[in-house]
Amino acid sequence: MAAISTDSEYSHHAWAQQARSAGGLGPNLSISLLADRNMRVACEYGCLIEDKGITFRASYMIDPKGVLRYGSSPCLHGVAGDG
């Protein structure tokens, strides 16, 4: 399992060090945090409005073979922003 965001590795480090009671993810975070600074992953998984540079919170479950088994986002496949 991993968490990916468009925030920098520096933001991730700060979140991982901050207690959950203070809005952080730590101090015992047991998953990797990955930085998608160029928004490539967000674009590929349909949770980015490219012309605005806005990403949406999304959850995906991908099996060991790389098959998307579940996806939840307010903006799957570029639907949001059409209105």
GROMACS elastic network, one bead per residue, 0.5 to 0.9 nm:
[ bonds ]
;  ai    aj funct       b0    kb
    1    31     6  0.60623   500
    1    32     6  0.71870   500
    1    61     6  0.88237   500
    2    31     6  0.54428   500
    2    33     6  0.59325   500
    2    34     6  0.71100   500
    3    31     6  0.71283   500
    3    32     6  0.61864   500
    3    34     6  0.60648   500
    3    35     6  0.87027   500
    4     7     6  0.85376   500
    4    32     6  0.83609   500
    4    33     6  0.57612   500
    4    35     6  0.58445   500
    4    36     6  0.64533   500
    4    41     6  0.83600   500
    4    42     6  0.87890   500
    5     8     6  0.79837   500
    5    12     6  0.86631   500
    5    33     6  0.77462   500
    5    34     6  0.65327   500
    5    35     6  0.54622   500
    5    36     6  0.56075   500
    5    37     6  0.78201   500
    5    39     6  0.84633   500
    5    41     6  0.89734   500
    5    42     6  0.82142   500
    5    55     6  0.88652   500
    5    57     6  0.87297   500
    6    34     6  0.84514   500
    6    35     6  0.55841   500
    6    38     6  0.74301   500
    6    39     6  0.61787   500
    6    42     6  0.80399   500
    6    55     6  0.79706   500
    7    10     6  0.80327   500
    7    11     6  0.61530   500
    7    12     6  0.71068   500
    7    34     6  0.88018   500
    7    35     6  0.59362   500
    7    36     6  0.70076   500
    7    37     6  0.64217   500
    8    11     6  0.52874   500
    8    12     6  0.64500   500
    8    13     6  0.87208   500
    8    34     6  0.85424   500
    8    35     6  0.55237   500
    8    36     6  0.77392   500
    8    37     6  0.65128   500
    9    13     6  0.60832   500
    9    14     6  0.86409   500
    9    33     6  0.79183   500
    9    34     6  0.73081   500
    9    35     6  0.57753   500
   10    13     6  0.51021   500
   10    14     6  0.63360   500
   10    15     6  0.87254   500
   11    14     6  0.51163   500
   11    15     6  0.62072   500
   11    16     6  0.85876   500
   12    15     6  0.50920   500
   12    16     6  0.60665   500
   12    17     6  0.86181   500
   12    25     6  0.89000   500
   12    33     6  0.65021   500
   12    34     6  0.80547   500
   12    35     6  0.78771   500
   13    16     6  0.51076   500
   13    17     6  0.62713   500
   13    18     6  0.87566   500
   13    33     6  0.85549   500
   14    17     6  0.52182   500
   14    18     6  0.62365   500
   14    24     6  0.77687   500
   14    25     6  0.88605   500
   15    18     6  0.52478   500
   15    19     6  0.80371   500
   15    20     6  0.87154   500
   15    23     6  0.78055   500
   15    25     6  0.53621   500
   15    26     6  0.68135   500
   15    27     6  0.87475   500
   16    19     6  0.78132   500
   16    20     6  0.89600   500
   16    24     6  0.62995   500
   16    27     6  0.60019   500
   16    28     6  0.78080   500
   16    29     6  0.63624   500
   16    33     6  0.87142   500
   17    24     6  0.71070   500
   17    25     6  0.71869   500
   17    26     6  0.53092   500
   17    27     6  0.52801   500
   17    28     6  0.84518   500
   17    29     6  0.86791   500
   18    21     6  0.83791   500
   18    22     6  0.66062   500
   18    23     6  0.71225   500
   18    25     6  0.63200   500
   18    26     6  0.54249   500
   18    27     6  0.62346   500
   19    22     6  0.53273   500
   19    23     6  0.66702   500
   19    24     6  0.50323   500
   19    25     6  0.62538   500
   19    27     6  0.55935   500
   19    28     6  0.87437   500
   20    23     6  0.50092   500
   20    25     6  0.51776   500
   20    26     6  0.58194   500
   20    27     6  0.76053   500
   21    24     6  0.70665   500
   21    25     6  0.88742   500
   22    25     6  0.88923   500
   24    27     6  0.81128   500
   25    28     6  0.77864   500
   25    29     6  0.62336   500
   26    29     6  0.50388   500
   26    30     6  0.88212   500
   29    32     6  0.81621   500
   35    38     6  0.87224   500
   35    39     6  0.88940   500
   36    39     6  0.51752   500
   36    40     6  0.66880   500
   36    41     6  0.64436   500
   36    42     6  0.75152   500
   37    40     6  0.79473   500
   38    41     6  0.81996   500
   38    42     6  0.88592   500
   39    42     6  0.51395   500
   39    43     6  0.61041   500
   39    44     6  0.86397   500
   39    48     6  0.77034   500
   39    50     6  0.88588   500
   39    53     6  0.83480   500
   39    55     6  0.82081   500
   40    43     6  0.51224   500
   40    44     6  0.61514   500
   40    45     6  0.86643   500
   41    44     6  0.50717   500
   41    45     6  0.61597   500
   41    46     6  0.85722   500
   41    47     6  0.87792   500
   42    45     6  0.53464   500
   42    46     6  0.62028   500
   42    47     6  0.52805   500
   42    48     6  0.54944   500
   42    55     6  0.67584   500
   42    56     6  0.83366   500
   43    46     6  0.52533   500
   43    47     6  0.61481   500
   43    48     6  0.51959   500
   43    49     6  0.79186   500
   43    50     6  0.74535   500
   43    55     6  0.85090   500
   43    77     6  0.85570   500
   43    78     6  0.86003   500
   44    47     6  0.79602   500
   44    48     6  0.84938   500
   44    77     6  0.84114   500
   45    48     6  0.80639   500
   45    58     6  0.89491   500
   45    60     6  0.87387   500
   45    71     6  0.88963   500
   45    76     6  0.72009   500
   45    77     6  0.68227   500
   46    49     6  0.82971   500
   46    73     6  0.85249   500
   46    75     6  0.64765   500
   46    78     6  0.53284   500
   46    79     6  0.82181   500
   47    54     6  0.83371   500
   47    55     6  0.55448   500
   47    56     6  0.52595   500
   47    57     6  0.73762   500
   47    58     6  0.69049   500
   47    73     6  0.69164   500
   47    74     6  0.77777   500
   47    75     6  0.51544   500
   47    76     6  0.56649   500
   47    77     6  0.67770   500
   47    78     6  0.66619   500
   47    79     6  0.88905   500
   47    80     6  0.85136   500
   48    51     6  0.88607   500
   48    52     6  0.84748   500
   48    53     6  0.68511   500
   48    54     6  0.56562   500
   48    56     6  0.64457   500
   48    75     6  0.74304   500
   48    76     6  0.86483   500
   48    77     6  0.85219   500
   48    78     6  0.69036   500
   48    80     6  0.88224   500
   49    52     6  0.56726   500
   49    53     6  0.58392   500
   49    54     6  0.52662   500
   49    55     6  0.63930   500
   49    56     6  0.84745   500
   49    75     6  0.84188   500
   49    78     6  0.67237   500
   49    80     6  0.75853   500
   49    81     6  0.68358   500
   50    54     6  0.68411   500
   50    55     6  0.84154   500
   50    78     6  0.89849   500
   51    54     6  0.81314   500
   52    55     6  0.88937   500
   55    58     6  0.89160   500
   55    75     6  0.86347   500
   56    73     6  0.69800   500
   56    74     6  0.69210   500
   56    75     6  0.66278   500
   57    72     6  0.86733   500
   57    73     6  0.63417   500
   57    74     6  0.76635   500
   57    75     6  0.86394   500
   58    71     6  0.72946   500
   58    72     6  0.55489   500
   58    74     6  0.74493   500
   58    75     6  0.81776   500
   58    76     6  0.84274   500
   59    70     6  0.78765   500
   59    71     6  0.56992   500
   59    72     6  0.51899   500
   59    73     6  0.66094   500
   60    68     6  0.71014   500
   60    69     6  0.75125   500
   60    70     6  0.53966   500
   60    72     6  0.64639   500
   60    73     6  0.86491   500
   61    67     6  0.84971   500
   61    68     6  0.60554   500
   61    69     6  0.54873   500
   61    71     6  0.65616   500
   62    65     6  0.78008   500
   62    66     6  0.56376   500
   62    67     6  0.53904   500
   62    69     6  0.55506   500
   62    70     6  0.71424   500
   62    71     6  0.88616   500
   63    66     6  0.53600   500
   63    67     6  0.54065   500
   63    68     6  0.65791   500
   63    69     6  0.66685   500
   64    67     6  0.74397   500
   68    71     6  0.73525   500
   71    76     6  0.79333   500
   72    75     6  0.85463   500
   72    76     6  0.74548   500
   73    76     6  0.55618   500
   74    79     6  0.82252   500
   74    80     6  0.69037   500
   75    78     6  0.57824   500
   75    79     6  0.54144   500
   75    81     6  0.81200   500
   76    79     6  0.60042   500
   76    80     6  0.75293   500
   77    80     6  0.83343   500
   78    81     6  0.73884   500
   78    82     6  0.79170   500
   79    82     6  0.60904   500
   79    83     6  0.88510   500
   80    83     6  0.72315   500
